[in-house]
Amino acid sequence: MLKQVLIAACLVLPVTAMAAEEKKMTPQQQKMAACNKEAGEKKLEGDARKGFMKECLAAKPAAKVTQQDKMKSCNKDASAKNLKGDERKKFMSECLKG
């Protein structure tokens, strides 16, 4: 029984290590994967795909929205909708999650 457990552990550990390595992509690799996925979804091929990939990879990443900016935006939207009390709390909670 112990021998079987040890054999199973020896087989699982390298696979787990390989999976962890795959998840550690550099920002450039992540961008490449995202652009490649989008090109695939758009069913681009040949020169159209090459052009899209070139533009996508050259694009600057969008500025990260801070929690404070999100709060301001959600507050503004809640006020515009004239929400109060529990409705406002629920709206703010959902807005800040997204």
N, C-alpha and C positions, 0 to 999 in steps of 0.2 A: 504494500500500500504506500509506504513512504517513498519507495523507489518511483512509483507512478507519479506521485505529487512532484517529486524533484524533476522528473523528465518533463512534465507539463510546464513547470515553472521555467525550465531552460528553454522551452519552445516559445512561451508567451513573452518573456522579457525582451528578447531582441525585436519582436514585432511591435511591442509597446514603445520601445526606444525609437524605432523608425517612424512611427506615427507622430511622436513628439517632435522629432526633427522636421517633419514635413510642415508642422504647424508654425514653426519658427521661420517665417518668411520675412525677408527684408521689405521695407516699404516699397522699393522698386518692384520686387517680385509680386507683392500684393497688388500694386497698380497694374502690372502686366496681366495678372490673372483676372482682375476686374474688367480691363479693356477687352481681353480675349473673350470673356464670358459675354460681354455686351455685343461684341462683333458676331458671336455665334447666335445670340438671340435675334439679331437683325438679319441673320442668314447672309452675311456679306462674304464675298469670295473674290479672289484675284486682286486686281488693282484697287477695287473699292475697299476691300479689307485692309490692304496695305496702307492706303490713305487714311482710313479711319484709325487704324492702330497708331500711325505716326502722330495724328492730331491728339488722340486720346492720351498717349504717353507723354506728349509735350505739354499738355494742359496742367496748369498749377492746381494743386488740391484746394478745395473750398476752405475758406477760413473756418476754424472750429467755433461753433456757437457756444458761448459760455453759459453757465447756469443762470447767471445774472441777466444776460440778454434774453434768455428763454423766459425768465420770470417777468421781465418788462413786457415782452410781447404777449404773453398769456394774460397778464393783468389788463393790458390795453384791449385785447379781444373780449375779455369778460366784461369790461366796462362798456364797450361798444354794444354788447348784447344785453346790457342792463341786468346782469345776473346778480343775485343777492343770496345770502345765507347758504343753505346746503347745496343749492344748484351751482353757486359760484365755487364752493369747495370741490364739488365733484368735477366741474369743468376744469379747474386749475390742476387738480390731480391728474386728469387725463392729458391735459395739454403739456404738463411738465414731463410726463413719461415719454411723449412722442417727440 
